Amino acid sequence: MHTIVLKRYLEQRHIDLDSGRSCLALESEYWQALEVLAYEDGWNNWRDFFYMRVLPDKPEDISLASHVRKMVTVFLFDEFNERRSSDGNVWQAFRKPC
């Protein structure tokens, strides 16, 4: 029953990996964040951003969905810190090195 409930909150998109075509299921907020991050970084779409910025650093011992969530969070904190620094505030969000 928990699996059925969780699936309602996840949006699936197809991606091409070295191992073949796969499906990545994330909450819609993560898809939206990927799209915004891609646009802000100058990419044409989330897939380009995903293949160039997210996928290359994926460790073998973590699921793809977990890695994407982690990297989106890291990118958002980095952007947050950059904006805070440019405003003259030197506060840094607590973050462990990746």
C-alpha positions as CSV (number, residue, x, y, z in Angstrom):
1,M,0.0,0.0,0.0
2,H,2.8,2.4,0.8
3,T,4.2,2.0,-2.8
4,I,0.9,2.9,-4.3
5,V,0.7,6.1,-2.2
6,L,4.3,7.1,-3.0
7,K,3.7,6.7,-6.7
8,R,1.0,9.3,-6.6
9,Y,3.5,11.9,-5.6
10,L,6.2,10.9,-8.2
11,E,6.5,12.1,-11.8
12,Q,8.3,9.8,-14.1
13,R,10.5,10.8,-17.1
14,H,12.5,8.7,-19.4
15,I,16.3,9.1,-19.7
16,D,19.0,7.4,-21.7
17,L,21.8,5.9,-19.7
18,D,24.9,3.9,-20.7
19,S,23.0,0.8,-19.5
20,G,20.0,1.6,-21.7
21,R,16.8,3.6,-21.4
22,S,15.5,4.1,-17.9
23,C,12.8,5.9,-16.0
24,L,13.5,8.4,-13.3
25,A,10.8,9.0,-10.7
26,L,11.0,12.2,-8.7
27,E,8.6,14.6,-6.9
28,S,7.3,17.4,-9.2
29,E,9.2,19.9,-7.1
30,Y,12.5,18.3,-8.1
31,W,11.6,18.3,-11.8
32,Q,10.8,21.9,-11.5
33,A,14.0,22.7,-9.7
34,L,16.0,20.8,-12.4
35,E,14.3,22.8,-15.1
36,V,15.0,26.1,-13.3
37,L,18.6,25.2,-12.6
38,A,19.1,24.2,-16.2
39,Y,17.7,27.5,-17.5
40,E,19.7,29.5,-15.0
41,D,22.9,27.7,-16.0
42,G,22.3,28.4,-19.7
43,W,21.2,24.9,-20.8
44,N,18.4,24.4,-23.4
45,N,16.6,21.9,-21.3
46,W,16.8,19.8,-18.1
47,R,18.2,16.8,-20.0
48,D,21.3,18.6,-21.1
49,F,21.8,19.9,-17.5
50,F,21.2,16.4,-16.1
51,Y,23.7,14.7,-18.4
52,M,26.4,17.3,-18.1
53,R,26.1,18.4,-14.4
54,V,24.2,15.7,-12.5
55,L,25.0,12.3,-13.9
56,P,28.8,12.4,-14.2
57,D,29.3,12.6,-10.4
58,K,27.0,9.7,-9.5
59,P,28.6,7.3,-7.1
60,E,27.9,3.6,-7.6
61,D,26.5,3.1,-4.1
62,I,23.5,5.4,-4.3
63,S,20.4,5.2,-6.3
64,L,19.9,7.5,-9.3
65,A,16.9,9.2,-7.8
66,S,18.7,9.8,-4.5
67,H,21.7,11.2,-6.3
68,V,19.5,13.6,-8.3
69,R,17.7,14.8,-5.2
70,K,21.1,15.3,-3.4
71,M,22.6,17.2,-6.4
72,V,19.6,19.4,-6.8
73,T,19.9,20.3,-3.1
74,V,23.6,21.0,-3.5
75,F,23.1,23.2,-6.6
76,L,20.3,25.1,-4.8
77,F,22.4,25.7,-1.7
78,D,25.3,26.9,-3.9
79,E,23.0,29.3,-5.7
80,F,21.6,30.5,-2.4
81,N,25.1,31.1,-1.0
82,E,26.2,33.0,-4.2
83,R,23.2,35.3,-4.0
84,R,23.7,35.9,-0.3
85,S,27.4,36.6,-0.9
86,S,26.6,39.1,-3.7
87,D,24.2,40.9,-1.3
88,G,27.1,41.4,1.1
89,N,26.0,38.7,3.5
90,V,28.8,36.1,4.0
91,W,26.6,33.5,5.7
92,Q,27.3,30.0,4.3
93,A,24.7,27.2,4.5
94,F,26.0,24.2,6.4
95,R,27.0,21.6,3.9
96,K,29.3,18.6,4.0
97,P,31.7,18.2,1.1
98,C,30.4,15.8,-1.6
